[in-house]
Amino acid sequence: MMPQFLVVMKKELVEAIRDKRTLNMLLMFVFMYPAMVGFMLHMQIKRGTSTEKVGIDMVVVGAAQAPNLVNYLTQKNVNVTPKESMSEADIAKLLSEKKTAAVLKLGEKFSEYYEDLRPAPLELWFDSSVEKASQRRELETMLREYGNGIAGARLLAHGVSPATLSPLALQRYDTADSTTRSNTRIGMFLGMFFVPACIFGLAAAIDSTAGERERRSLEVLISQPMRAFDLVAGKWLAASALAAIGLAFELGVAHAVLKYLPLEEIGLSWRVDIPMLLLVIATAIPLCLMIGALQVAMAMNSRTFKEAQATAGIVTFIPMLPVFIVPALDLTTKDWMYAVPLLGNQTMFQAMATGQSLGVMPYLLACALPLVLAFAAVAFATRRMSSEKYVLGV
C-alpha cells in the first residue's frame, strides 16, 4: 500500500501539471535562461569570427592641418569625415544622433604648435550615454600610438633612442590554460541557473496551501484519517519535486546549448560531461527540498492567497542575495560559502568546472544547512496544519 504522504504528493503533482499557469511558468524558466546565455555567447562568437571589421565613424574638425593623422586613422579602418569648423552645439547635436563614435577637433594653432615641437591641442568630443564606449577607447588608443610614434621619430632626429623613455619591459604570463579560463567564465553563467529553482515550485506550494484553505477544500483533506505530517509532507515533496524537475531540465537544456555552440572560436570550451552534470543536480536536491519547505511553511502562515504570494515571494528572494552580492565583492572561495544555500551550489559547480578536487566536506556543507532548514520548516508547517484555528481560518 502506498504511504499516505506519497498519495498527497501524487495528487498535488497531477493538479500542478493540469494548471496551465504552473506548467507555463515551468517551461518558460526551463528555456529562458539557457536561451539568454546561448544568445549572448552566440553574439560574442559572431563578433569574434567576423571576417570584416566594421569601421569606426569619426568626424575630424580641421583635418587639413594634420593630413598624416587623417591617413593614419584611415589605415586603421576609421571612416573619417572632415569638417572645416563646428560649434559646440553642432558637435553635441551630431553626437546625439548616435551615428558617430566621436568628434576630433584640432585646435586653431595645431599646425603651429606641431611645427614648434610643442604639444599640439586636440579635443575629443563624445557622448558617454551612447553605447560606443569600445569604439571610443579604440580611438584613444590609436591617438596615443600615433603620438608615441611621433615622439620616437623626434628623439631619433636628435640622436636619442626612443628606448630611453621605456626603462622597463614588462612581459605578462598567464599560467591558466584555456580550458580553466573558459570553464571559469561559463561556470559563472551556469551558476545563475540555480536561481529559477526558487520559482519552479512556488505556484504549486501556494495553491496547495493558502489556495486550498481559501477555497475550503483543505477542510475535506484534514477530515480524512491522515496525520498532519503526511498531508504537509506530500505538499512539501510535490513543490520540491517541481523545483528539482525544473532545475534538471534547465541544466540539461543549458548543457545542450553550450555543447552545440562553437565556443572554440572565441577561445572557450565546454567539457562538462553528463556524470558531472548529474552530480551537480544531485547536490542541488537538498536545496530544492529547502525551498519547497520554506514556501509551503510561509504560504501556510498567511491568511489569504495574495498574502501568501507576497510572503513566499520575499522568502524565495532571500537565498538569491548572496549569489549576486558575493561575486560583486570579488571574494576568494572560502569553506563557509559552501554552507550558504544556493551560493554553495554555485561555488561548487564553478570549482568542479575548473577541475578542482573538492573532497567530501564541500558536499556535506552544501547539503547540511538546506536539509536542517527544510525539516525545521516542515515541522512548523505540521504544527500549523494540526491547528483547527488555521484550517478553519479563525
Beta strands, then each sheet from edge to edge (+ up, - down):
strand 1: 56-61
strand 2: 78-83
strand 3: 102-106
strand 4: 122-125
sheet 1: 2+ 1+ 3+ 4-
end
